[in-house]
Amino acid sequence: MYPGLQRYTLIASHTPVEITYQITEAGYFEHASYPDIDQRNSGISEYWESLSLGENYSFALYEPVAGFVMVDMAPVYEKSRAFYEASR
């Protein structure tokens, strides 16, 4: 079911929209109108810890289709790679 819902979301919601979330703890993001995003176990904890609590962070979201919101993580991984490369 889940992979099918992902494919359907990508077809129905053509381009992601930038949505600004607030960082409420390292790797955890909240927005009043969208589901929380929990990245605490994502494997890039040092990157999340480098960001200040209360700071805004933008995610590219595919608009809700059938009640399902999907995050485009490519921009996040690009930023985290730059962070880790700079800290070498």
Backbone as ProteinMPNN parsed JSONL, in Angstrom:
{"seq_chain_A": "MYPGLQRYTLIASHTPVEITYQITEAGYFEHASYPDIDQRNSGISEYWESLSLGENYSFALYEPVAGFVMVDMAPVYEKSRAFYEASR", "coords_chain_A": {"N_chain_A": [[0.824, -1.197, 0.0], [1.858, 1.312, 0.881], [4.131, 1.988, -0.927], [2.637, 2.27, -3.295], [0.988, 4.416, -2.631], [2.901, 6.405, -2.372], [3.814, 6.615, -5.056], [1.425, 7.429, -6.272], [1.048, 9.913, -5.013], [3.254, 11.339, -6.034], [2.527, 11.481, -8.709], [0.068, 12.84, -8.646], [0.629, 15.204, -7.286], [2.546, 17.313, -8.578], [4.909, 19.03, -8.248], [7.039, 19.721, -5.472], [6.28, 21.803, -2.609], [7.685, 24.494, -0.842], [7.716, 24.456, 2.602], [7.795, 26.043, 5.667], [9.028, 24.974, 8.668], [9.228, 24.774, 12.278], [11.996, 24.201, 14.368], [11.79, 22.094, 17.009], [13.109, 20.33, 18.599], [16.313, 18.726, 18.341], [16.316, 17.473, 15.175], [13.574, 17.286, 15.059], [10.559, 18.596, 13.88], [7.998, 21.043, 13.681], [4.824, 22.168, 12.476], [1.967, 24.201, 12.212], [-0.077, 23.512, 10.404], [0.638, 21.222, 9.05], [1.732, 17.768, 9.135], [3.929, 16.745, 11.821], [7.478, 16.457, 11.428], [9.7, 13.959, 11.927], [12.95, 13.441, 12.339], [14.79, 12.378, 14.008], [16.033, 9.885, 14.136], [17.464, 9.651, 11.798], [20.092, 9.325, 11.002], [21.708, 11.478, 10.519], [22.368, 13.011, 12.706], [24.272, 14.824, 13.785], [24.173, 16.922, 11.999], [21.517, 17.855, 12.378], [21.742, 18.623, 15.06], [23.377, 20.804, 14.804], [21.775, 22.896, 14.173], [19.793, 25.587, 15.436], [17.515, 25.434, 18.157], [14.121, 26.384, 17.846], [14.596, 27.764, 15.554], [13.768, 28.331, 12.082], [13.12, 25.94, 9.508], [13.108, 24.865, 6.218], [11.191, 22.552, 4.379], [10.691, 20.594, 1.472], [7.627, 19.772, 0.416], [5.375, 17.429, -0.928], [2.172, 18.185, -1.792], [-0.708, 17.303, 0.194], [-2.204, 14.275, -0.711], [-4.857, 12.199, -0.78], [-4.758, 12.321, 1.981], [-2.095, 12.011, 2.608], [1.083, 13.247, 3.117], [4.118, 13.907, 1.557], [7.603, 14.118, 1.993], [10.202, 15.65, 0.234], [13.267, 14.57, 0.425], [15.698, 15.053, -0.798], [16.771, 17.789, -0.987], [17.379, 18.172, 1.721], [19.284, 16.18, 2.252], [21.28, 17.095, 0.565], [22.027, 19.52, 1.824], [22.901, 18.465, 4.276], [25.048, 16.87, 3.463], [26.808, 18.87, 2.553], [27.277, 20.116, 5.005], [28.632, 18.045, 6.46], [30.868, 17.661, 4.794], [32.12, 20.146, 5.032], [32.864, 20.07, 7.664], [34.97, 18.375, 7.85]], "CA_chain_A": [[0.0, 0.0, 0.0], [2.673, 2.516, 1.033], [4.795, 2.389, -2.176], [1.625, 2.719, -4.246], [0.562, 5.747, -2.209], [3.996, 7.305, -2.738], [3.764, 6.837, -6.508], [0.229, 8.214, -6.565], [1.319, 11.28, -4.553], [4.171, 11.964, -6.993], [1.788, 11.738, -9.95], [-1.01, 13.812, -8.416], [1.199, 16.454, -6.773], [3.688, 17.33, -9.491], [6.132, 19.637, -7.716], [6.947, 19.994, -4.039], [6.107, 23.179, -2.155], [8.51, 24.782, 0.334], [6.956, 24.741, 3.81], [8.712, 26.371, 6.751], [8.755, 24.333, 9.951], [10.028, 25.24, 13.405], [12.75, 23.14, 15.026], [11.41, 22.055, 18.423], [14.243, 19.633, 19.198], [17.215, 18.304, 17.268], [15.736, 16.491, 14.283], [12.104, 17.243, 15.16], [10.052, 19.825, 13.281], [6.554, 21.192, 13.812], [4.11, 23.186, 11.71], [0.573, 24.208, 12.664], [-1.015, 22.97, 9.417], [1.165, 20.021, 8.419], [2.205, 16.782, 10.118], [5.288, 16.888, 12.333], [8.51, 15.681, 10.738], [10.609, 13.398, 12.923], [14.196, 12.978, 11.723], [15.727, 12.1, 15.103], [16.751, 8.637, 13.879], [17.764, 9.655, 10.359], [21.499, 9.064, 10.713], [22.441, 12.732, 10.31], [22.084, 13.725, 13.962], [25.185, 15.96, 13.974], [23.638, 18.016, 11.197], [20.356, 18.42, 13.08], [22.205, 19.261, 16.291], [24.054, 22.066, 14.472], [20.743, 23.911, 13.976], [19.311, 26.133, 16.706], [16.118, 25.208, 18.519], [13.29, 27.543, 17.58], [14.921, 28.262, 14.215], [12.933, 27.811, 11.007], [13.771, 25.058, 8.547], [12.174, 24.599, 5.124], [11.126, 21.241, 3.752], [9.93, 20.525, 0.229], [6.566, 18.793, 0.622], [4.363, 17.189, -1.947], [0.889, 18.499, -1.163], [-1.469, 16.12, 0.615], [-3.038, 13.531, -1.637], [-5.481, 11.102, -0.021], [-4.349, 12.442, 3.375], [-0.688, 11.625, 2.719], [2.052, 14.288, 2.77], [5.429, 13.297, 1.344], [8.724, 15.049, 2.059], [11.307, 15.446, -0.701], [14.449, 14.649, 1.284], [16.902, 15.364, -1.574], [17.404, 19.041, -0.549], [17.902, 17.981, 3.084], [20.523, 15.416, 2.151], [22.273, 17.965, -0.052], [22.514, 20.42, 2.883], [23.644, 17.71, 5.285], [26.348, 16.499, 2.854], [27.662, 20.07, 2.594], [27.665, 20.291, 6.41], [29.638, 17.054, 6.826], [32.082, 17.932, 4.033], [32.749, 21.342, 5.597], [33.375, 19.792, 9.012], [36.078, 17.406, 7.785]], "C_chain_A": [[0.872, 1.266, 0.0], [3.407, 2.904, -0.249], [3.807, 2.881, -3.232], [1.143, 4.118, -3.923], [1.639, 6.784, -2.528], [3.955, 7.632, -4.226], [2.574, 7.712, -6.882], [0.433, 9.676, -6.167], [2.224, 12.01, -5.534], [3.476, 12.295, -8.31], [0.794, 12.875, -9.749], [-0.497, 15.176, -7.959], [2.549, 16.645, -7.451], [4.982, 17.9, -8.907], [5.969, 19.909, -6.228], [6.845, 21.495, -3.758], [6.972, 23.371, -0.906], [7.608, 25.186, 1.502], [7.952, 24.953, 4.944], [8.202, 25.781, 8.062], [9.594, 24.999, 11.034], [10.71, 24.032, 14.045], [12.405, 23.176, 16.512], [12.364, 21.205, 19.246], [15.094, 19.119, 18.052], [16.574, 17.188, 16.448], [14.22, 16.376, 14.348], [11.539, 18.603, 14.783], [8.528, 19.856, 13.364], [6.039, 22.352, 12.969], [2.644, 23.078, 12.099], [-0.376, 23.501, 11.702], [-0.56, 21.685, 8.733], [1.619, 19.042, 9.494], [3.63, 17.088, 10.576], [6.231, 16.019, 11.505], [9.533, 15.264, 11.781], [11.812, 12.784, 12.218], [15.237, 12.612, 12.778], [16.538, 10.832, 14.897], [17.206, 8.527, 12.432], [19.222, 9.375, 10.017], [22.317, 10.307, 10.415], [22.267, 13.629, 11.545], [23.004, 14.919, 14.192], [24.706, 17.176, 13.188], [22.461, 18.663, 11.918], [20.771, 19.148, 14.342], [22.902, 20.589, 16.029], [23.055, 23.215, 14.287], [20.177, 24.339, 15.327], [17.834, 25.807, 16.923], [15.334, 26.499, 18.319], [13.513, 28.151, 16.207], [13.937, 27.662, 13.201], [13.764, 26.952, 10.072], [12.737, 24.717, 7.477], [12.322, 23.185, 4.593], [10.327, 21.376, 2.466], [8.911, 19.4, 0.393], [5.712, 18.66, -0.627], [3.027, 17.345, -1.243], [0.098, 17.231, -0.852], [-2.348, 15.55, -0.503], [-3.557, 12.337, -0.84], [-5.007, 11.118, 1.439], [-2.889, 12.136, 3.639], [0.194, 12.766, 2.249], [3.415, 13.616, 2.64], [6.503, 14.375, 1.302], [9.751, 14.663, 1.0], [12.583, 15.655, 0.107], [15.729, 15.005, 0.522], [17.539, 16.686, -1.153], [18.012, 18.942, 0.854], [19.232, 17.25, 3.027], [21.633, 16.233, 1.499], [22.878, 18.918, 0.989], [23.339, 19.663, 3.912], [24.992, 17.253, 4.745], [27.313, 17.683, 2.893], [28.149, 20.327, 4.02], [28.791, 19.32, 6.776], [30.943, 17.264, 6.061], [32.833, 19.125, 4.59], [33.367, 21.071, 6.961], [34.502, 18.78, 9.032], [37.384, 18.068, 8.122]], "O_chain_A": [[0.643, 2.18, -0.792], [3.322, 4.066, -0.645], [4.111, 3.809, -3.981], [0.912, 4.923, -4.826], [1.324, 7.91, -2.911], [4.052, 8.797, -4.61], [2.694, 8.621, -7.702], [0.034, 10.579, -6.903], [1.988, 13.18, -5.838], [3.809, 13.291, -8.952], [0.691, 13.77, -10.588], [-1.134, 16.195, -8.225], [3.575, 16.188, -6.947], [6.043, 17.298, -9.065], [4.887, 20.283, -5.775], [7.265, 22.329, -4.56], [6.99, 22.517, -0.021], [6.834, 26.138, 1.4], [8.847, 24.135, 5.153], [7.085, 26.063, 8.497], [10.558, 25.704, 10.737], [10.094, 22.984, 14.24], [12.688, 24.158, 17.197], [12.421, 21.348, 20.467], [14.637, 19.083, 16.909], [16.32, 16.097, 16.958], [13.642, 15.465, 13.756], [11.976, 19.633, 15.296], [7.856, 18.847, 13.151], [6.714, 23.364, 12.778], [2.136, 21.974, 12.294], [-1.384, 22.944, 12.137], [-1.295, 21.122, 7.923], [1.863, 19.438, 10.634], [4.436, 17.623, 9.814], [5.836, 14.989, 10.958], [10.152, 16.103, 12.435], [11.703, 11.737, 11.58], [16.429, 12.543, 12.478], [17.637, 10.717, 15.439], [17.322, 7.423, 11.9], [19.551, 9.204, 8.843], [23.501, 10.205, 10.092], [22.049, 14.836, 11.433], [22.566, 15.931, 14.74], [24.818, 18.312, 13.649], [22.414, 19.886, 12.056], [20.205, 20.193, 14.663], [23.01, 21.418, 16.933], [23.452, 24.38, 14.249], [20.096, 23.533, 16.253], [17.018, 25.891, 16.005], [15.841, 27.586, 18.597], [12.71, 28.963, 15.746], [13.348, 26.609, 13.446], [14.952, 27.199, 9.867], [11.616, 24.324, 7.798], [13.431, 22.691, 4.388], [9.397, 22.178, 2.384], [9.275, 18.229, 0.495], [5.377, 19.644, -1.286], [2.78, 16.711, -0.217], [0.219, 16.221, -1.545], [-3.123, 16.264, -1.139], [-2.775, 11.56, -0.293], [-4.869, 10.065, 2.061], [-2.488, 12.014, 4.796], [0.074, 13.21, 1.107], [3.818, 12.846, 3.511], [6.335, 15.412, 0.66], [10.125, 13.497, 0.882], [12.938, 16.787, 0.433], [16.759, 15.238, 1.154], [18.755, 16.723, -0.969], [19.04, 19.56, 1.135], [20.197, 17.653, 3.676], [22.803, 16.077, 1.848], [24.095, 19.102, 1.031], [24.365, 20.163, 4.373], [25.979, 17.245, 5.48], [28.488, 17.524, 3.225], [29.301, 20.711, 4.223], [29.8, 19.737, 7.345], [32.02, 17.064, 6.623], [34.064, 19.118, 4.62], [34.295, 21.769, 7.37], [34.947, 18.365, 10.103], [38.427, 17.413, 8.12]]}, "name": "protein", "num_of_chains": 1, "seq": "MYPGLQRYTLIASHTPVEITYQITEAGYFEHASYPDIDQRNSGISEYWESLSLGENYSFALYEPVAGFVMVDMAPVYEKSRAFYEASR"}
